[in-house]
Structures are given as structure tokens and as C-alpha cells.
Amino acid sequence: MVSIENIKPLGDRVIVRPVSKETATESGIIIPDTAAKDKPEQGEVLAVGPGEINEKGERVPMELKVGQIVMFTKYSPNEIEVEGEDLLVIKQKDVLAIIASDNGNNS
């Protein structure tokens, strides 16, 4: 059986665990993340590929690191299931931003 630790993304791809984003209205009504929204999604980076190869044949290092929380467009990821958990495979270029932690460190 494949485990999360055994998955190595290729090129500039990352494996992301989606973060649930239930929101509540001012009156306390909870809107689940499954409701149709066109807002960016968030997730935790679990694995990072080695980086893509440019036109000169040189490997371009990845900017993303394991453990970072990132924002990405809703329709960019490919969905996979590993050990009963839904994960996403995303190209680094489809990541919109790294969300800094409360201490201001985003690495």
C-alpha cells in the first residue's frame, strides 16, 4: 500500500493536504467549504518535487517547502487518495501565495 511518506512529486509539483475552511455568517450560520465559492483554496504542503528543468537543462529550485500553508486556485489541483485521505497535486506555478504563520515566518 502507498503511504504519504512514499510519494515523491515530479518536477515542480507539490502534494498538499487541503485545509477545511468552514466560515460563519454574522448570524452564526455555518457555510461549509463544500458550498460553491470561487475563492482561493488553502492547504498544507506535504511533499515537494525537485523543481522543473529550464531551457538550459538546469534544475530550477522550488520556492515551496514542506509544512508551509499555501493558497491556490480552486480548479488547479489534481485530486488523489492516499491511505483514505484526499490529497491534491499542484504545480508550483498554480500556488498563489504562502500564508505566513503568526510569528511572521513563512518557512
C-alpha positions in Angstrom: 0.0 0.0 0.0 1.2 3.5 -0.8 1.8 5.8 2.1 2.1 9.6 2.1 5.8 9.4 3.0 6.5 7.3 -0.1 5.0 9.8 -2.6 7.7 11.9 -4.4 6.2 14.6 -6.7 7.9 15.1 -10.0 9.2 18.4 -11.4 7.6 21.5 -10.0 4.7 19.7 -8.3 3.7 19.6 -4.7 1.5 17.4 -2.6 -1.0 19.4 -0.5 -3.4 18.4 2.2 -6.5 20.7 1.9 -7.4 22.7 4.9 -11.1 22.9 5.7 -12.4 26.5 5.7 -15.8 26.5 7.2 -17.0 30.0 7.7 -19.8 31.5 9.7 -22.0 34.4 8.9 -22.6 37.2 11.4 -25.8 35.5 12.5 -23.9 32.3 13.2 -24.9 30.2 10.1 -22.0 27.9 9.2 -21.2 27.8 5.5 -19.2 24.6 4.8 -16.2 24.6 2.4 -18.2 22.4 0.1 -20.5 25.3 -0.8 -19.8 26.8 -4.2 -17.3 29.6 -3.9 -14.8 30.9 -6.3 -12.3 31.9 -3.6 -8.8 30.6 -3.4 -8.3 27.3 -1.5 -5.7 26.6 1.2 -3.7 23.6 2.2 -0.5 22.3 3.9 2.4 21.3 1.7 3.3 17.6 2.5 5.9 16.9 -0.2 7.8 19.0 -2.8 9.3 17.9 -6.1 12.9 18.6 -7.1 11.9 21.5 -9.4 11.5 21.8 -13.1 14.3 21.9 -15.7 14.6 25.1 -17.7 15.6 25.5 -21.3 19.3 25.4 -20.5 18.9 22.0 -18.8 19.4 23.4 -15.3 17.1 22.5 -12.4 15.2 25.4 -11.0 14.9 25.0 -7.2 11.5 25.0 -5.6 10.3 28.0 -3.6 7.9 25.9 -1.6 8.8 23.9 1.5 7.1 21.0 3.4 4.9 22.4 6.2 4.0 25.7 4.6 0.4 26.7 4.3 -0.4 27.9 0.7 -3.3 29.4 -1.2 -4.1 28.0 -4.7 -6.8 28.4 -7.3 -9.8 26.2 -6.8 -9.6 24.4 -10.1 -5.8 23.9 -10.5 -5.2 20.7 -8.4 -5.4 17.1 -9.4 -7.1 15.0 -6.6 -5.6 11.8 -5.3 -6.5 9.5 -2.5 -3.7 8.0 -0.2 -4.4 5.9 2.8 -8.1 7.0 2.7 -7.1 10.7 2.7 -7.9 13.1 -0.1 -4.8 15.0 -1.2 -4.0 17.4 -4.0 -1.2 17.5 -6.6 -0.5 21.1 -7.6 2.2 22.7 -9.9 4.2 25.4 -8.1 3.1 28.0 -10.7 -0.6 27.4 -9.6 0.2 28.4 -6.0 -0.9 32.0 -5.4 0.7 32.7 -2.1 2.4 31.3 1.1 0.5 32.1 4.2 2.8 33.4 6.9 2.5 31.9 10.4 1.5 34.1 13.3 5.2 34.7 14.1 5.7 36.2 10.7 7.8 33.3 9.5 6.6 31.6 6.3 9.3 28.9 6.0 
